[in-house]
Amino acid sequence: MPGDRPTFEELSAAAAESPPSTRPASDGQGPANLSAVYDIPVQVTAVLGRTTMPVGQLLRLGRGAVVELDRKVGEPIDIYVNNRLVARGEVLVVDDHLGITMTEIVKSER
């Protein structure tokens, strides 16, 4: 029943609301100093899978061609921010839009 599910816009608005612990402090100390970075755009990429093929095979692909990826159905997808792996998640469909939900945060090697 489509009417029972939240819309993509509702999910986006809910995700944009930060929990109280991450909101900037109003006294100018601590996390408030991070407010300058909140509007910096970042590139978010969700990778469903990968494959390698010769250029000749790529050029022979046509409408309806199936390209096998290195992931199985139900396996988590990789989520990159500015080409850095930051999380894994699942694909979801809300109304007619694709979305992702993060299920695991990947700790940095640095």
Phi, psi and omega in degrees: 000106185301329182291341182275346183263147178292152178281165178300320180296320179295319178295319179297317180295320179294321180290331182287335179284116182276149176295155184307328183290341181253359177289147180297140176286146183273354182271002178083001180253158173063229186302341180299332179293341179278351184301336180292336182266352185297332183260007178284124180287143175231155178265122178252127182234130176250118184259115179286327181173176182223160173206163176234136177209154177292154181303320180301318178293320178300318181292336179277350180295140178225184180303132179088357179293146179251127178250118181283131179257169183275012179244153176260159177301133179090347177288145180296150176265158178269137179243120181250143170239120184050049177065020177240126180296121181239339184199169170235154183199193181232149177277140175223159180243126177235118188056238179252021182246148171271146177215177176227149173237131181281129179248343183207132174267131181266125180284141182289147178282344183292000000 
